[in-house]
Amino acid sequence: MIKSLLVGAIAGGAVMWIYGDRIRDYIDDMTMNVRERAAAGLEGAAERLQTVADTVEDGLSGAARRAS
């Protein structure tokens, strides 16, 4: 049982040592679209939150002006 674990760990380490750059490049290429969509979604959410913050700020400053 332990021999199998050790052989598997050594084989996995060897594969990563030899093909690690190729594997990383492949994963980066496959996830590029996902990361771009997530970034675009976060950017849109940040813009909406900024609009809400501006609206709230305007509302609070308007209420202070009306109270004066």
C-alpha positions in Angstrom: 0.0 0.0 0.0 2.7 2.5 0.9 4.8 1.4 -2.1 1.9 2.4 -4.4 1.6 5.7 -2.6 5.3 6.5 -3.0 5.4 5.4 -6.6 2.4 7.6 -7.4 3.9 10.6 -5.6 7.2 10.2 -7.4 5.4 9.7 -10.8 3.2 12.8 -10.1 6.3 14.9 -9.1 8.1 13.8 -12.2 5.2 14.6 -14.5 4.9 18.1 -12.9 8.7 18.6 -13.2 8.7 17.7 -16.9 5.3 19.0 -18.1 4.5 21.6 -15.4 4.9 24.7 -17.6 2.8 23.1 -20.3 0.1 22.2 -17.8 0.0 25.7 -16.3 -0.2 27.3 -19.8 -3.0 25.0 -20.8 -5.0 25.8 -17.6 -4.4 29.5 -18.1 -5.6 29.3 -21.6 -8.7 27.4 -20.6 -9.6 29.7 -17.7 -8.8 33.0 -19.5 -12.4 33.5 -20.6 -13.8 32.7 -17.2 -11.5 35.2 -15.5 -12.4 37.9 -18.1 -16.1 37.4 -17.5 -15.6 37.5 -13.7 -13.6 40.7 -14.0 -16.2 42.3 -16.2 -19.0 41.3 -13.7 -17.0 42.7 -10.8 -16.4 45.9 -12.7 -20.1 46.3 -13.4 -21.0 45.6 -9.8 -18.5 48.2 -8.6 -20.0 50.8 -11.0 -23.5 50.0 -9.7 -22.3 50.3 -6.1 -20.7 53.6 -6.8 -23.9 54.9 -8.3 -25.9 53.7 -5.2 -23.3 55.4 -2.9 -23.5 58.6 -4.9 -27.3 58.5 -4.7 -27.3 57.9 -0.9 -24.7 60.7 -0.4 -26.8 63.1 -2.5 -29.9 62.1 -0.5 -28.2 62.6 2.9 -26.7 66.0 1.9 -30.0 67.1 0.4 -31.7 66.2 3.7 -29.1 68.2 5.7 -29.8 71.2 3.4 -33.5 70.9 3.9 -33.1 70.7 7.6 -31.1 73.9 7.8 
